[in-house]
Amino acid sequence: MRLDSMDNVKKVMRREKNRIAAQKSRMRQTQKADSLHLLGVATGFLIPPMLVPNVDDVDQLAHHISVMFYGTAVVATVLFMLVMAFFQEKPDVPPTQAQVVACSMSAEYYSYGASILRLLRNAPFILLIISYGLNVGCFYAVGTLLNRMIIAHYPGQEVNAGRIGLTIVIAGMVGSLISGMWLDRTKTYKQTTLAVYFMTFVGMLVYTFTLDLGHLWVVFVTAASLGFFMTGYLPLGFEFAVELTYPESEGTSSGLLNCSAQVFGIIFTICQGKVMDSFGIQAGNIFLCVFLLTGTIVTGFIKSDLRRQQANKLAETVAVGSGPPARNYEATASISSLHKAKDPLIPID
């Protein structure tokens, strides 16, 4: 009897190790996906200045632009065909604990609209939506107006403007990987997010007041430091959102963050362009610094309600208390009852 008990304990321990390894693997895959996304952005900075040179002939300029657009259409079409041919509708095993909980809920409860309504009632997540939109909106504005900033102080450096954009994104890829590994080790979501946000503000200040020094290499260095934190913040925001909104779908929370970033990006790009027209390049960058400082303050007010971490701890307790489960994720599905008790919109079975 005692031997059977020991065997059960060993099985539970093995499965718990497998579950933890699966979580770490998912985070590594997420970091890789974020890096590939940023690699696409970096390519967008580098290639267009090479395909569309700064020429006075309108017909020649139109030809170069058409070549770039047709090339983009070909690449997008090939990617679309690959997705249609090889992408699964859904994986055989739920990839995250939130998806396990989602599968255990009724269709009436787990509708997209109901999920959004619940997220909009989550005060920490609303603050994160605002702070994330401010940060990434500033990144979009800088990326859109970067060529104009560089040409104003360094005429004829269109290609180097693209290289500076590439430097921002590559430094951000490094920042994303480092911050992801740090989160995996420490689980300090709010502290890391706040520190990276503040350093983004500092990096933007340094970039703003060194842009007109007349040394292009200085711009490369300051842009790299800015990109390391500003672009490196993107995956931090997504991971923090998943923690704050568990057990809601990661796709819903990520979609709201992206929506916020797009809205703020459009507003900041238009407004910064107007400020640059009226008061100069430096004033336009100071405009962004003000909102980065605002976002840092907002981040400081976000309550660190790490629901996913609490669910992981509860899953370990349930797994140890009930013996070896049939699947690694099944123990975690029981946490849905706790969230039903907390949220009146969730029907209790």
C-alpha positions, 0 to 999 in steps of 0.5 A: 500500500505504501509503495502504491502511495509512493508511486502516485507521489512520484507520478504527480511530481513528474507530471508537475515537472512536465506542466512547468516545462510546458509553461516555460516552453510556451513563454519561450515560443511567445518570445520567439513570436514577438521577436519575429513580429519585430523582425518584420517591423525592422525589415519595414524600416530597412527595405523601403528607403532602399526601394524608394530613393529620394528623387525629384522625378515624379514618374520615377518615384511612382515607379519605385513605389509601385515596385515596393507595393507589388512586392509587398502584395506578392509576399502577403499572398504567399503568406496567406496561401501558406496559412490556409494550407498548413495552419490548424484551426486549433491545437489538439491540446489546449495550449494554456490554462485559460483555454482549458477554463474556456473549454469548460464554460458554456457557450452562453457565458464564454461569448466574445462580447461577454468577455469584453464586458468583463474585461472592461470592468477590470480596473487594473486591466483598464489602466494597463490598456491606457498605459500600453496604448500611450507607450506603443502609440509613442513607438508608432509615432516615432517610427512613422516620423523618424525619417522626417526627424533624421532628414531635418537634422541630417539632410540626404541621410534617408538610408541611414534613417531606415538603418536607425529604425532597424537599430531601434527594432533590433535593440527592442528584440534583444530587450524583449528576450531579456525581459521575457527571461527575467519575467520567467525567473522572477515573476515580477510583472508590475515591477519589471513593467514599471521599470522598463516604462520609466527607462523608456521615458528616460531614453526618449528624453536622451534621444530628444536632446541629442538628436540635433548634436550633429553626430549621426553615431550618437543618434544610433546609440540613443535610438538603440537605447530607446528601442531596447526599452520602448520596443522591449515593452511590447511583450511585457504588456501582453504578459502582464495583461494575461496575468490581470485578466485570467481566465479570459482568453489571451486573444481578447485581452491582446486584441484590446491592447492592440486596439488601444495602441492603434488608436493612440498611435494614430492620434500621436502621429497626427498631433506630433506632426502638427507640433513639429510643423509649428514648433520644430522637431524637438518640441514634437519629441517633448510632446511624446515625452509628456505622455510617456511620463503620464504612462509611467505614472498610470502604470504605478497605479496598476494593482498587481493582481496576478490571477494566473500565478494564483491559478498555477499555485491552486493547480499544484495544490489540487494536483497533489491533493487529488492524485495524478490527473488525467491531463496536466491542465485538468486540475487548473480548470477547477479554478473557474469556480473561484472566478464565478464566485467573484464575478456576478456576470459568470453563471454558477453551475 
